[in-house]
Amino acid sequence: MYYQALVNKKYKYQYQKEMFLGRVLVPAVDVDGNQIEIEEKTYQAYLDLQKKLKEEKNITIGICSGYRDEKTQQQIFSDFVSLYGEDYAKKTVAMVGCSEHHTGLCLDFSVFADGKFLVEHSDIMEYLEDYEKISSYFSKFGFILRYPKDKEKVTGYAYEPWHIRYVGKSLAEKLYQEGLTLEEYYQNISGILVVNKEKGMTSRDVVNLVGKYFYTKKVGHTGTLDPMAEGVLVITLGKATRISELLTSTYKEYIATAKLGIETDTLDITGTILNQCKIPKELPLQETLEIFPKTYLQEVPVYSAVKVNGKKLYEYARENIEVSLPKKEVTIKKMELLNQQEEEFSFRCLVSKGTYVRSLIRDIGRAMNVLATMSKLQRTKQGIFFIEKSSCITDIKNGTAKLYSLKDALRDYPQISLSFPDERKVVNGQSLVNSKKIKGPCVLLDTNDQVLAIYQGKEDKLIAWKVLTTTKE
């Protein structure tokens, strides 16, 4: 159940129904005594809000409308067309598929005044002050005012002081503090997701999933994991896609398992077996691993995305075209044997960017004069990101995945807080004085403590490398 789902004229409910799998609708009663339904967490949050308003403001609220199926929404829209005309209806009532009421996560509430619950628009406008003075309570219970004043062009609907939407406390507080609608939040979303990729998914599968649940096409990753592999996959969103190289330049840690006695075309257990050999009874495995922390030229696998003459190697392999495999310099920083059995062994390694663990296992086998193929792989760390603090696929679908800020993701680089005059210079791409004698990349923070740009320290100057915005945000 995805509590942060965006439903509007562009992102229609009927195309997102899988986001509401597991939704539980519970019974409630509206101000007229009619039976209605609301999503269970939304209803409980409303009851808590209702209680707090009565205790602290002596204001009584009731529910006018909750969940609506598509048939009910069509009837409401048709009624408005009959009464007020189609143009007015489109401005005030969502068409079928565009209504948040399909989700069960929103409700229209009414304030009790003059001995009645206010339902008519004219009555609500008369007591608008009562509606507005309780709006500061919404975020504390996970609600946002979905269609706020002066945001009609953003949301597509006129101001509705009675329509609140449950998104969860964390997001609701953020939107309230920053004065954002749900549309604006997704339009401007930037950050880093550390995903624990599941076995069987491609890295592209994860990117597509994140793009879908965060309503953005600005999604990338910082290092492919093969479908058979699992573990840390660092996903960038929005402006973070422009700093990928700063996140990929660090070491990566893996736990891998190798099967002895076979060689496959893909260098892993999913490939076709090319050769087999007997496994010696005594293997100098520990001694071999001890000599592998080194820098050497590693031959890349034929089943890889490395390009030769403008064509990816796996394309040559699939067409059975022989090609000379390139070699790349890699550094193996640490190796640790975890388990050794007759036909397999597992180890932990810390390696540089561009290292193929499949090739590393092949090379370890060759050093012992035995064939070896990767049978299992888990990435446990990339730079500052650890698997223990990653989000799983279920977290993404539930809206509970942690989104790291650019500032947090770049904390290993020097960070400089700018004055307003220097901020203006950076927005225009001007150089700054390198008073701290920084060498290499550094992070410049604006007066709101947000990452504004990445500069390079060169002698006595800081030179613009990546300016992440061109206007004050």
C-alpha positions as CSV (number, residue, x, y, z in Angstrom):
1,M,0.0,0.0,0.0
2,Y,1.6,3.2,-1.2
3,Y,0.5,6.1,0.9
4,Q,2.4,8.7,-1.1
5,A,0.7,7.9,-4.4
6,L,-0.1,10.9,-6.7
7,V,-3.5,10.8,-8.3
8,N,-4.6,13.7,-10.5
9,K,-5.5,14.5,-14.1
10,K,-2.2,13.3,-15.3
11,Y,-1.6,10.3,-13.1
12,K,-4.9,8.5,-13.1
13,Y,-6.0,6.0,-10.5
14,Q,-6.9,3.2,-13.0
15,Y,-3.2,3.1,-14.1
16,Q,-1.9,2.8,-10.6
17,K,-4.2,0.3,-9.0
18,E,-1.3,-2.0,-8.1
19,M,0.0,0.6,-5.7
20,F,-3.1,0.1,-3.6
21,L,-2.8,-3.7,-3.2
22,G,-3.4,-4.6,0.4
23,R,-5.5,-1.6,1.1
24,V,-8.1,-2.1,3.8
25,L,-11.2,0.0,3.8
26,V,-13.0,0.4,7.1
27,P,-16.6,1.6,7.8
28,A,-17.3,5.1,9.0
29,V,-20.3,7.4,9.2
30,D,-20.6,10.8,7.5
31,V,-22.3,13.9,8.9
32,D,-25.6,12.9,7.5
33,G,-25.5,9.4,9.1
34,N,-24.7,7.6,5.9
35,Q,-22.3,4.6,5.9
36,I,-19.0,5.3,4.1
37,E,-15.6,3.8,3.8
38,I,-12.0,5.1,4.4
39,E,-8.6,3.5,4.3
40,E,-7.9,2.2,7.8
41,K,-4.7,4.2,8.7
42,T,-6.3,7.3,7.2
43,Y,-9.4,6.9,9.3
44,Q,-7.4,6.3,12.5
45,A,-5.3,9.5,11.8
46,Y,-8.6,11.4,11.2
47,L,-10.0,10.2,14.6
48,D,-6.8,11.3,16.3
49,L,-7.0,14.7,14.6
50,Q,-10.7,15.1,15.5
51,K,-10.0,14.4,19.1
52,K,-7.1,16.9,19.3
53,L,-9.1,19.7,17.7
54,K,-11.9,19.1,20.2
55,E,-9.5,19.2,23.1
56,E,-7.4,22.2,22.1
57,K,-9.7,24.3,19.9
58,N,-13.1,23.1,21.0
59,I,-13.8,22.6,17.3
60,T,-15.9,19.7,16.2
61,I,-15.3,18.2,12.7
62,G,-17.2,15.5,10.8
63,I,-16.7,13.6,7.5
64,C,-18.6,14.6,4.4
65,S,-17.0,12.1,2.0
66,G,-14.4,9.4,2.0
67,Y,-13.8,6.5,-0.5
68,R,-15.7,6.7,-3.8
69,D,-15.7,4.0,-6.4
70,E,-15.6,5.0,-10.1
71,K,-19.4,4.7,-10.5
72,T,-20.1,7.1,-7.6
73,Q,-17.5,9.6,-8.9
74,Q,-19.1,9.6,-12.3
75,Q,-22.5,10.3,-10.8
76,I,-21.2,13.2,-8.8
77,F,-19.5,14.7,-11.8
78,S,-22.6,14.3,-14.0
79,D,-24.7,16.0,-11.3
80,F,-22.4,19.0,-11.2
81,V,-22.5,19.2,-15.0
82,S,-26.3,19.2,-14.9
83,L,-26.5,21.9,-12.2
84,Y,-23.6,24.2,-13.1
85,G,-22.3,23.3,-16.6
86,E,-19.3,21.3,-17.7
87,D,-16.6,24.0,-17.4
88,Y,-17.5,24.6,-13.7
89,A,-17.7,20.9,-13.0
90,K,-14.2,20.3,-14.4
91,K,-12.8,23.0,-12.1
92,T,-14.4,21.7,-8.9
93,V,-15.0,17.9,-9.4
94,A,-12.5,15.4,-10.6
95,M,-13.5,13.2,-13.5
96,V,-13.5,9.5,-13.1
97,G,-10.0,8.1,-12.6
98,C,-8.6,11.5,-11.6
99,S,-10.2,11.7,-8.1
100,E,-8.2,11.1,-4.9
101,H,-11.4,9.7,-3.4
102,H,-10.7,6.5,-5.4
103,T,-7.7,5.8,-3.2
104,G,-9.5,6.0,0.2
105,L,-6.6,8.1,1.5
106,C,-8.5,11.4,1.4
107,L,-11.6,12.8,3.0
108,D,-13.7,15.9,2.9
109,F,-14.4,17.2,6.4
110,S,-16.9,19.6,7.8
111,V,-16.8,22.1,10.7
112,F,-19.7,22.1,13.1
113,A,-21.0,25.7,13.6
114,D,-24.4,27.4,14.1
115,G,-25.8,24.1,15.3
116,K,-25.0,22.2,12.1
117,F,-22.1,20.7,10.0
118,L,-21.2,23.1,7.3
119,V,-21.7,21.5,3.9
120,E,-22.8,24.2,1.5
121,H,-20.0,26.2,-0.1
122,S,-21.5,29.5,1.0
123,D,-21.6,28.3,4.6
124,I,-18.0,27.1,4.5
125,M,-16.8,30.4,3.0
126,E,-18.6,32.2,5.9
127,Y,-16.7,30.2,8.4
128,L,-13.5,29.9,6.3
129,E,-11.4,31.3,9.2
130,D,-12.4,28.2,11.3
131,Y,-11.1,26.0,8.5
132,E,-7.9,27.9,8.1
133,K,-6.9,28.1,11.7
134,I,-7.0,24.3,12.1
135,S,-4.8,23.7,9.0
136,S,-1.6,23.8,11.1
137,Y,-2.8,20.6,12.8
138,F,-3.0,18.4,9.7
139,S,0.6,17.5,9.2
140,K,1.0,16.4,12.8
141,F,-1.4,13.5,12.0
142,G,0.0,12.8,8.5
143,F,-2.4,14.9,6.5
144,I,-1.9,17.6,3.9
145,L,-4.3,20.2,2.6
146,R,-4.5,18.7,-0.9
147,Y,-5.8,21.7,-2.8
148,P,-4.4,24.8,-1.1
149,K,-5.0,28.4,-2.0
150,D,-3.1,29.9,-4.9
151,K,-2.0,26.5,-6.2
152,E,-4.8,25.9,-8.7
153,K,-2.4,25.9,-11.6
154,V,-0.3,23.3,-9.9
155,T,-3.0,20.9,-8.7
156,G,-5.5,21.5,-11.4
157,Y,-8.3,22.2,-8.8
158,A,-9.7,25.3,-7.0
159,Y,-8.9,25.9,-3.4
160,E,-10.7,23.3,-1.1
161,P,-10.1,24.0,2.6
162,W,-12.1,20.9,3.4
163,H,-10.2,18.3,1.4
164,I,-7.3,16.6,3.3
165,R,-5.1,13.7,2.2
166,Y,-3.2,11.2,4.3
167,V,0.5,10.8,3.2
168,G,2.1,9.8,6.5
169,K,3.6,12.1,9.1
170,S,7.1,12.5,7.7
171,L,6.1,13.6,4.3
172,A,3.2,15.7,5.6
173,E,5.5,17.7,7.9
174,K,8.0,18.2,5.0
175,L,5.3,19.5,2.6
176,Y,3.8,21.7,5.3
177,Q,7.1,23.2,6.3
178,E,8.2,23.9,2.7
179,G,4.7,25.0,1.5
180,L,4.6,22.3,-1.3
181,T,1.8,20.4,-2.9
182,L,2.3,16.8,-3.7
183,E,2.8,17.7,-7.3
184,E,5.6,20.1,-6.5
185,Y,7.3,17.6,-4.2
186,Y,7.6,15.1,-7.0
187,Q,8.5,17.7,-9.6
188,N,11.5,18.8,-7.5
189,I,12.5,15.5,-5.8
190,S,16.2,14.9,-5.6
191,G,18.2,12.5,-3.5
192,I,19.8,9.1,-3.3
193,L,18.1,5.8,-2.6
194,V,20.2,2.9,-1.3
195,V,18.3,-0.2,-2.5
196,N,18.9,-3.8,-1.5
197,K,18.4,-5.2,-5.0
198,E,16.7,-8.6,-5.1
199,K,18.1,-11.6,-7.0
200,G,16.4,-11.9,-10.4
201,M,15.9,-8.2,-10.9
202,T,18.0,-6.2,-13.3
203,S,19.4,-2.8,-12.4
204,R,17.1,-1.3,-15.0
205,D,14.1,-3.0,-13.3
206,V,14.9,-1.1,-10.1
207,V,15.4,2.2,-11.9
208,N,12.0,1.7,-13.6
209,L,10.3,0.9,-10.3
210,V,11.8,3.9,-8.5
211,G,10.8,6.2,-11.4
212,K,7.2,4.9,-11.2
213,Y,6.8,5.3,-7.5
214,F,8.6,8.7,-7.4
215,Y,6.9,10.0,-10.5
216,T,10.0,11.1,-12.2
217,K,12.1,10.2,-15.3
218,K,15.2,11.6,-13.8
219,V,16.5,8.3,-12.3
220,G,19.8,6.6,-12.6
221,H,22.1,4.1,-10.9
222,T,25.7,4.2,-10.0
223,G,26.9,0.7,-10.8
224,T,25.1,-2.2,-12.5
225,L,24.4,-5.4,-10.6
226,D,23.8,-8.5,-12.6
227,P,20.3,-10.2,-12.3
228,M,21.8,-13.1,-10.3
229,A,23.5,-10.6,-7.9
230,E,21.8,-8.9,-4.9
231,G,22.6,-6.1,-2.5
232,V,23.5,-2.4,-2.6
233,L,22.4,-0.5,-5.7
234,V,22.7,3.2,-5.3
235,I,19.9,5.0,-7.2
236,T,20.0,8.7,-8.0
237,L,17.0,10.9,-8.4
238,G,16.6,14.4,-9.9
239,K,19.7,16.6,-9.4
240,A,21.5,13.6,-7.9
241,T,21.8,12.1,-11.3
242,R,24.4,14.8,-12.1
243,I,26.7,13.7,-9.3
244,S,26.9,10.0,-10.1
245,E,30.6,10.0,-10.8
246,L,31.3,11.3,-7.3
247,L,29.4,8.3,-5.9
248,T,31.0,5.7,-8.2
249,S,34.6,6.7,-7.6
250,T,34.7,4.9,-4.3
251,Y,35.5,1.3,-3.3
252,K,32.8,-1.4,-3.3
253,E,32.6,-4.4,-1.0
254,Y,31.2,-7.8,-2.0
255,I,30.6,-11.2,-0.5
256,A,30.9,-13.8,-3.3
257,T,30.8,-17.6,-3.6
258,A,32.8,-19.5,-6.2
259,K,32.1,-23.0,-7.5
260,L,35.2,-24.9,-8.3
261,G,35.8,-27.3,-11.2
262,I,33.8,-25.5,-13.9
263,E,34.1,-22.6,-16.3
264,T,31.1,-21.0,-18.1
265,D,30.9,-18.5,-20.9
266,T,29.4,-15.8,-18.6
267,L,31.9,-16.6,-15.8
268,D,28.9,-17.2,-13.5
269,I,26.7,-20.2,-12.7
270,T,23.9,-18.9,-15.1
271,G,26.1,-19.5,-18.2
272,T,26.8,-22.4,-20.4
273,I,29.6,-24.8,-19.2
274,L,32.6,-24.6,-21.4
275,N,35.2,-26.6,-19.5
276,Q,35.4,-28.8,-16.4
277,C,38.3,-30.1,-14.3
278,K,39.0,-32.2,-11.3
279,I,39.4,-30.3,-8.0
280,P,42.7,-30.9,-6.3
281,K,42.4,-32.2,-2.8
282,E,44.8,-29.5,-1.5
283,L,44.2,-26.0,-2.7
284,P,46.4,-23.1,-1.5
285,L,43.3,-20.9,-1.2
286,Q,44.2,-18.9,1.8
287,E,47.7,-18.2,0.5
288,T,46.3,-17.2,-2.9
289,L,43.8,-14.8,-1.4
290,E,46.6,-13.2,0.6
291,I,48.5,-12.2,-2.6
292,F,45.4,-10.8,-4.3
293,P,45.2,-7.4,-2.6
294,K,47.0,-5.7,-5.5
295,T,46.5,-3.5,-8.6
296,Y,46.6,-5.5,-11.8
297,L,45.1,-5.6,-15.4
298,Q,41.9,-7.6,-15.3
299,E,40.4,-9.0,-18.5
300,V,36.8,-8.1,-18.6
301,P,34.1,-10.8,-19.2
302,V,32.8,-11.2,-22.7
303,Y,29.3,-11.0,-21.3
304,S,29.6,-7.4,-20.2
305,A,28.5,-3.9,-21.4
306,V,32.0,-2.8,-22.1
307,K,32.2,-1.5,-25.7
308,V,34.7,-2.5,-28.3
309,N,34.6,-0.6,-31.6
310,G,31.3,1.0,-30.5
311,K,29.6,-2.3,-29.8
312,K,28.9,-4.0,-26.5
313,L,30.8,-7.1,-25.7
314,Y,27.7,-9.2,-24.9
315,E,26.4,-8.3,-28.4
316,Y,29.5,-10.0,-29.9
317,A,29.0,-13.0,-27.6
318,R,25.4,-13.5,-28.6
319,E,26.3,-13.3,-32.3
320,N,29.2,-15.8,-31.7
321,I,31.7,-13.3,-33.0
322,E,35.2,-13.6,-31.5
323,V,36.7,-10.4,-30.2
324,S,39.8,-9.5,-28.3
325,L,38.8,-8.8,-24.7
326,P,40.1,-5.5,-23.2
327,K,41.9,-5.3,-19.9
328,K,41.3,-2.7,-17.3
329,E,43.4,-1.7,-14.3
330,V,41.7,-2.6,-11.1
331,T,42.7,-2.6,-7.4
332,I,41.8,-5.3,-5.0
333,K,42.2,-3.6,-1.6
334,K,41.1,-6.3,0.8
335,M,40.4,-10.1,0.6
336,E,39.0,-12.3,3.4
337,L,38.2,-16.0,3.2
338,L,34.8,-16.7,4.9
339,N,34.2,-20.3,4.1
340,Q,35.8,-23.2,2.3
341,Q,34.3,-26.5,1.2
342,E,35.3,-29.2,-1.2
343,E,33.6,-27.7,-4.3
344,E,33.2,-24.1,-3.4
345,F,34.5,-21.2,-1.3
346,S,33.2,-17.8,-0.2
347,F,35.0,-14.6,0.5
348,R,34.6,-10.9,1.2
349,C,36.5,-8.4,-1.0
350,L,36.9,-4.6,-1.2
351,V,37.6,-3.5,-4.8
352,S,37.9,-0.4,-6.9
353,K,35.4,0.9,-9.4
354,G,35.2,-1.2,-12.6
355,T,36.2,-4.5,-11.0
356,Y,34.3,-7.6,-12.2
357,V,34.0,-10.1,-9.3
358,R,33.3,-12.8,-11.9
359,S,36.7,-12.1,-13.5
360,L,38.3,-11.9,-10.1
361,I,37.0,-15.4,-9.2
362,R,38.3,-16.7,-12.6
363,D,41.7,-15.2,-11.8
364,I,41.8,-16.7,-8.3
365,G,41.1,-20.1,-9.8
366,R,43.8,-19.6,-12.5
367,A,46.3,-18.8,-9.8
368,M,45.5,-22.1,-8.1
369,N,45.4,-24.0,-11.5
370,V,41.8,-24.8,-11.1
371,L,38.6,-23.6,-12.9
372,A,36.3,-21.4,-10.8
373,T,33.0,-19.8,-11.6
374,M,30.9,-17.3,-9.5
375,S,27.8,-18.9,-8.1
376,K,26.6,-16.1,-5.7
377,L,27.2,-12.4,-5.3
378,Q,26.1,-9.8,-2.8
379,R,27.2,-6.2,-2.8
380,T,27.4,-5.1,0.8
381,K,28.9,-1.7,0.6
382,Q,29.5,1.1,-1.9
383,G,31.4,4.1,-0.6
384,I,29.6,5.4,2.5
385,F,26.4,3.3,1.8
386,F,26.0,0.0,3.7
387,I,23.5,-2.8,3.1
388,E,22.4,-2.6,6.7
389,K,20.9,0.8,6.0
390,S,19.5,0.1,2.6
391,S,15.8,0.0,1.6
392,C,14.2,-3.1,0.1
393,I,11.8,-3.2,-2.8
394,T,8.9,-3.5,-0.4
395,D,10.0,-0.2,1.3
396,I,9.8,1.5,-2.0
397,K,6.3,0.2,-2.7
398,N,5.2,1.2,0.8
399,G,6.7,4.6,0.7
400,T,9.0,4.0,3.6
401,A,12.3,3.9,1.7
402,K,14.9,6.4,3.0
403,L,15.9,9.2,0.6
404,Y,19.3,10.6,1.4
405,S,20.0,14.2,0.7
406,L,22.8,15.3,-1.6
407,K,24.5,16.8,1.4
408,D,24.5,13.5,3.3
409,A,25.6,11.5,0.2
410,L,28.6,13.8,-0.4
411,R,29.7,14.1,3.3
412,D,33.1,12.6,2.5
413,Y,34.0,15.7,0.3
414,P,34.9,19.1,1.8
415,Q,31.7,21.2,2.3
416,I,31.7,25.0,2.3
417,S,28.7,27.1,3.4
418,L,28.3,30.1,1.2
419,S,27.5,33.7,2.1
420,F,24.7,35.3,0.0
421,P,27.1,37.2,-2.2
422,D,29.1,34.1,-2.9
423,E,26.0,32.2,-3.6
424,R,25.0,34.7,-6.3
425,K,28.5,34.2,-7.8
426,V,28.1,30.4,-7.8
427,V,24.7,30.6,-9.5
428,N,26.4,32.4,-12.3
429,G,29.2,29.9,-12.5
430,Q,31.9,32.4,-11.3
431,S,35.1,31.2,-9.5
432,L,35.7,31.7,-5.8
433,V,38.9,32.2,-3.7
434,N,40.3,28.8,-2.6
435,S,41.0,30.1,1.0
436,K,41.1,26.5,2.4
437,K,43.5,25.3,-0.3
438,I,41.2,22.5,-1.3
439,K,42.4,20.0,-3.9
440,G,39.8,18.2,-6.0
441,P,36.0,18.3,-5.7
442,C,34.3,20.2,-2.9
443,V,30.6,20.8,-2.1
444,L,29.2,24.3,-1.9
445,L,26.1,24.8,0.3
446,D,23.6,27.6,-0.2
447,T,22.2,29.8,2.6
448,N,19.5,27.1,3.1
449,D,22.2,24.5,3.7
450,Q,21.4,22.7,0.4
451,V,23.9,21.6,-2.1
452,L,24.2,24.3,-4.7
453,A,27.2,23.2,-6.7
454,I,30.3,21.1,-7.0
455,Y,33.5,23.0,-7.5
456,Q,37.1,21.9,-8.1
457,G,39.9,23.3,-6.0
458,K,42.8,24.4,-8.3
459,E,45.6,26.3,-6.7
460,D,44.2,29.6,-5.3
461,K,40.8,29.2,-7.0
462,L,37.6,27.2,-6.7
463,I,36.4,26.5,-10.3
464,A,32.8,25.6,-11.2
465,W,32.3,22.0,-12.2
466,K,28.6,21.3,-11.7
467,V,26.1,24.0,-10.7
468,L,22.9,22.2,-9.7
469,T,20.6,25.2,-10.1
470,T,20.5,28.5,-11.9
471,T,18.0,30.3,-9.7
472,K,17.5,30.7,-6.0
473,E,15.2,28.0,-4.8
